[in-house]
Amino acid sequence: MTTVPSYTPSLWVRVCHALPRLDLTMQMRDNIFVPDSWEYQQTLLVLSSLSAIALVISLLVVLSFLIHYCCCHRGDRSHGYGGKKGRGICCVTWVAVAAVTLVAIGIGFYGNSEANDGMYQLTSSLLTANYTLASIDLLVNTITGLQLSVSGPLTTMEELFTGSKPFLVSTRNCRRLSDNVISLISSISLAHICCMWCLCVCLHCRWLSYVLLLLLDLIVCLFILLGLAKQARWLLILMTVLAWLALFLSWGSLGLETATVVVSRPRKTVMVSGARTLLTQSQRALSNIHTHLSSLDRNALTQFPKAEKSLREVQQILNSTEGNFHQLVALLNCRGLNKDYIDSLKGLCYDGMEGLLYLSLYSFLSALAFTAILCSLPGAWRSFPSESEEYEDSDSESEDPFTSHQARRQTASGSQRGAMTPFYNYPGAGWTPPFSSAPPLP
């Protein structure tokens, strides 16, 4: 196991990875990444349960406000947002709640974009690494075909060298070394990243689900404000149901993000160092085969000219095998694989971690905002005019659609004070002006 060069975990990765881990029995556990262990899974469940506890607290707060508005002050409209002062408080409250919600949605869009960039870098690097590993497997299979290729020519050479023991021993050594090379190369096995297609689909679904959740929060916030402005009860009822859904989704996403953040620290190792020893031994075996074939080429062909064809065939196979072997050495030299592995680490532990932290902040702020919305909706509902008041207003408006409310109030107040004495009822109303009988001017 070799340490990956030029990589250092970010500060947030170290902080999140250093968080205390408790199992279901409230005992401390180490932070070693063992996803198959039940103890490790218990620590993730405990961390995710914190958001469930916060959800229960939010439900209790909302329930207490509902009891306060619906039971303690039944029929008392003074506890709504009535009057100028109450309407001012209502306006400030909803502006603050809407501002927090919109800020949370903006943070969520940014965090989702950052997380998507990190996951894209992770998947692209892993796909490149998978392509490299597939090339390694192809070269290994090509090299392991050496045994079938050289078996026939070596058998022919052994038959020809039956009468010469030194040449026969050299030929058998070539066969033994070729079998040794095949066994060494065949033992090189690197784990592939399986189901990359499923991983890419899951990452796209994650991005799309967060976009839909953010759009849901935005629509609920805007339509609640529209319902308050228009005093549309049916719209507020619909948006209240969606606000409950958004509240549950916000706390649930926070639990998933918390568990994901503390897991996101992969090990800084590449499992290819064991292959270097096998490659070194294979290189020595191939060099020994070359030595034996060169000795046979110098000494045996003069005595056994019929063995030249088989010897040249073995040398040709060995040359092509060495070419594939050098390509395999270059691929297993860890430069390309290390680069892909470092890129995947940076994508996961830098952009991906930053995006997850922003998404966690979004989930927390949106959950608080929707808790405040559900707590404030009963008071806003009580400030709406009742059906009888709306009916009276509609009747008064239907009497004279061209008369303003102020004119109607002045008319009503004038009728209550009594009718004013007309100007022609004062004493001497029968007096006529002196020029009333004058003739008209020409």
ZIZIQUI-V175237 format. One line per field, one symbol per residue. phi: phi as a letter, one per 40 degrees, with the letter a starting at -180 (. if undefined). psi: psi as a letter, one per 20 degrees, with the letter a starting at -180 (. if undefined). Layout:
BEGIN
phi->???
psi->???
END
This chain:
BEGIN
phi->.bcccfabccccccccccccbbcccgbcbcbccbccccccccccccccccccccccccccccccccccccbcbcgcccccbcgccccccccccccccccccccccccccccccccccccccccccccccccccccccccccccccccccccccccccccccccbccccccccccccccccccccccccbbccccfcccccccccccccccccccccccccccccccccccfcccccccccccccccccccccccccccccccccacccbbcbccccccccccccccccccccccccccbccccbcccccccccccccccccccccccccccccgcccccccccccccccbcccccccccccccccccccccccccccccccccccccccccccccccccaccccccccccccccccchccccccbcdgcccbcccccccccc
psi->pqpprlppqrghghghhjqqpqaijkqpqrkpnnhiphghhhhhhghhihhhghgggghhgghhhghghhghlpioiijblqrgghhgggggghggghggghgggghggghhgghhgghghghhghgghhgghhhghghghghijhghgigghhgghhhhkhiogghhggghhggghhhggghghhiopppqoqlhghggghhhhgghhhghgghgggggghhghghhgiloghhhgghgghhgghgghghghhgghghhgihmnrqlqpmihhhgghhghhggghhhgggghhghhhhhhhhmhiigghghgghghhghhhghhhggghhjjigghgghggghghhgifgggghhghhgggggghggghghghhigghhhhiqqrhhhhgghhghhignijprhhghhhgghhhhirpqpqijjrqkiipqqhjhjqqqq.
END
